Amino acid sequence: MFSKLSWVSQMQFKSDTRGHENILDATLQSGGLNKGPNPKEYVLQGIAGCTAMDVVFYLNKYKEVPLSFDVEIDADLTEKTMPTYFKEVRLKYVLLGDQLSKDKVISAVEKSMTKYCGVSFMISKAAPIKYDVFLNGEKIFSGQAKFE
């Protein structure tokens, strides 16, 4: 894996990974121009993206096709430490689909959060990752990332 980060101005940087460009920036209050997510926000996106890809992989393997699938993620940061870091991360898996099996949706999420999502694995060493799974508006499962 390789990525290049180049300074643009103030607190803004451009990253290039496999030809895909992203902007990193700080908030206005932190001296940036608010032109993009900050590094910790990209880590949250990485967690969400990693587990979402796992879930879609397993749903496809189970021949389960959602009508829609979103992952919402938020985190609390420590307040009295320097540097600040994630104190707790929370994920909300939101799936819609009348033909989806609750058991298979739960299985796909659990496989991701106990065995396959490498980003969650890394972050879970520093902060608990808790999650809820919703299917068609109903909460069907809650858990915490636990890797062996």
Secondary structure, DSSP 8 states (H G I E B T S, - for coil): ---EEEEEETTEEEEEETTEEEEE---GGGTS---S--HHHHHHHHHHHHHHHHHHHHHHHTT---SEEEEEEEEEE-SSSSS--EEEEEEEEEEE-TT--HHHHHHHHHHIIIII-HHHHHHHTTS-EEEEEEETTEEEEEEE----
